Amino acid sequence: DLDIYDQKIYNELVSNTESLMNTIKKFGSSSDYPYITGSGSSFMTEFSDQWLDTSACCWNNNDEFCPSIKERDDCSKCPQDDMTTETKYDYMQWFISDIPRTDGSGCSKGGAVSYANSAIFTANNRSVKAARFTSSHGLLSSSADFIGARQQALELAAEVNANNEYIEVYAYSSFYPFYEQYDTIVQELMMNLIVCILATFIVATVLLGFQIYASLCVMLSVTMCAVDMLGSMVYLDIPLNALSLVTYSSLSA
């Protein structure tokens, strides 16, 4: 659990030069990382810089939140002088649950739409179990784009973890699990080929009465067939993925 208002942790999340949010901004503005776009968004900065500073947003009645979309006849503006950490956590949960008004009146900065699932609070609501800080990718249209986008996001997370002591982050998007297979798919292909070729050599050696020369000729023929199949995949523009790898290995076998 993290107390995000502990000064050390807060600095590593949003304030320090090497903080999570500043690293996201750096990657988003660098030409070396074309797949990372934008400066990122954070429920913490949106809460403190937008929602709290907008007079129409934080209102309560005897410590009960008055949502922006309801009438506030019996409510008063939240006091913000000398706020304790406990008060900040209370206000933050009000912010995350506040539905913004879209009619041009009242508070349009509520976080229910954008940040409803951005933080998981502990049972006493005085620390955070996990939180989400977001960035975005540009237009991704090919497998190479998706692979590159995931790789650059992993580099971003690795840099944040290397430069900060109290926080640990990991990169996630809905397509990352699928493209994770490409981290090892070439090694898996080579391993499958080696196993198939060696198995062919052993079986041929046994069936041919331990004639090593003949077995080597069979193994060479199988190897040439496997190489021809790879060439056909390249020529027909068949991508190497989990399905094609299984199919290729089965045919090779």
N, C-alpha and C positions, 0 to 999 in steps of 0.2 A: 504494500500500500504506500502511496505517496501523498504527502501533504504538499499540494501544489503551491501553497502560499508560504511554505518554508523558503526563505530567501535564496538559498543555494539551488533548490530545485526550480524555483520560479525563474531564476537567471538562466539556467540551462535549457529551460523550455522556450523562453521568449526574449530574454534581455541580452545575454552575452553575445559577443561577436560570433562565437561558434555555437550558439544555441540552435535548437531544432528549427525554429521559425526562420532565423537568419540564414541557416544552411539551405533551407528550402528556397528562400529568396535568391541566394547565390546561385544555386543550380538552375533556377528558373530563368535567370537573366544571363546565363553563360552560354556562349555558342558551342562550347564543348559538350553540352548536354541538351541536344535539340529535342529530345523526347520529353523533357521536363519543362512545363510551361506555367506561367503565373507565379505569384508570390506566396501562394498558400493561404489557408484560412485556419483560424483557431477560435474555438469557443471562448478561450480566456481573453484574447484581445478584443473580440467582438463584444464580450460582456463588459469589460472595463472601459473600452474606448468609445463604444457606441451606446449600449443599452443604459448603463448607469449615468452617462452624461446627457442623456435625452430626458428632459423633465417630464415627459408624458408617459414614461415607461414604468418605473418602479414605484408602485403605490401599494399601501397596505392598510389593514384595519385590525388593530390589536394583534400585530404580528402575523396576520393572515394575509396572504397575497391577494391583491385585487387584479385579476387578469385584464389585459388591454382591451379585450373584445367585449367586456361587460361594463355596465354602468358603475361609476365610482362615487356615488353621492356621499357615502359614509366613509370614504377612504382619504388618506393623506399621503403626501409624498414621503418616500422612504428616507429616513435620516442617513446622511453619508459622512458626517463628521466623526473622525476618530473611530472608524469601523474596526471591529475586532475580526479575527480570522473566522470565528464562528458566524458572524454576521455576513461576511463575504460568501461563505459557503451557502448560507440560507438564500441570499440574493441570487447567487449563481444558479441554484436549482429553480428559483422562480423564473429566471431568464430562460433556462432551457425548456421550461414548460409553457412559456408565454407565447401565445399565438399572435402573430403580427396583424395589425389592421391594414387593410388594403383599400380603404375608402378615402384615404387622404387625411383622416382625422385621427388623433390619438397616436399611439406608438406603433411604428412599423418596423421596429428593430428586434422584436421578439425572436427567440432562438428555437422555437418549437419546430419550425420547418427545416431549418438547416442543421441544427445541432441537437436534435432530440435524443440521438443515440451516441453523442460524442463523448460521454463520460459515464462510467459506472462508479457510483459512490459506495462507500462502505456503509454498514448498517447504522452507524451513528452520524453519518453524513458529515464527517469532519476530515475525510481523506478520500482519495480516489484509487480504485483498484486498477482501472485501465482507462485510457483516453485516446481519442482519435484526432489527429491533426492532418489536414488534407492538402494535397496539391493536385495537379492535373497533368495529363498527357496531351500532346497535340494529336492531330489526325493520324490514326494508325490504320493502314490499309493492307499490309502484307504480313506474313509470318516474321520476316526480318524486322519489321517495325515493332511488332509485339515483343519479340525477343529482346531487341535493343531497349525498348521502354522499360521492361522488367529489369534488365541488367543495370540501367542507370538509376533506377529507384533503389536497387540493392546497394549500389555504390553510395547513394545519398545516406541511406540508413547506416551503412558501415562507417561513414565519416562522422556522423552524429555520435555514434557509440564510441568511436575512438577519441573524440575530443571532449567528451563529457563523462563525469564520474558517477552521477547520482541517477541518471535516467537511462533506460534501455528502450530502443525503438526497433521496430521491424516494418518492412515495406509490404503492403498488401493491396491488391486490386482483384476484381473478380476473375480476370483472365490469368493471373499469375500462376495458380496451381496447374493449369493446363500446360503452360509453356515452361514449367519447371522441368519437364521431361527432356528439354533440349540441352540441359546442363550436362547430361551424361549419355545422350543418345548415340553419339559417335563411338564412345568407348564401349557401349553395349553392343553396337553393331559389330565392331571389331572382335569383341569377345565371342559373340555368336558365330561369326565366321570361323574363327580359330577353332572353336569347339567342333563345329560341323566338319571342317576339313580334317582335323585330327581323328575324329570318330570314323570318317570315311577311310582314312588310312589304316586304322586299326582293324576295322571290319574287313576291308579288302585284303589285308595281310593274312588274316585268319582264313578267309574263304578261298584265297588263292594258294593256300599251302605254304605260307610264309615266304612268298616270292617278293622280296623287297622291291626289286626294280619294277615289277608289274604294278605293285601297290603304289609306288611313287607316280607312275604314269596315270593311274586312276585318280590319285589325289590332285595331280596337275590338271587333269581334265575338269574335275569338279571346281577347282580354283578358277580356271578360265571361264567356266559357266557362271560362277558367282560374280566375277568381274564384268562379264557381258551383261548380266542382269543389272548391275549398278550403272553401267553405261546406258542401258535402255531407260532406266529411271531418270537419268539426267536428260537424255534426248527427249523423252516424253513429258518432261517437267513434272515428274511425280515427287512431291515433297517427302523428305525423310521425317516421319513422325512415328508415334507409337503403333498405329495401324499398319503403315507400310513396313515398319521394322519387323513386326510379327509375321506379316505375309512374306516378306523377303527371307526371313530365317526359315520359315516353313518350306518354301520352295527350294531353298538351298539344301535343307535337310533331305 
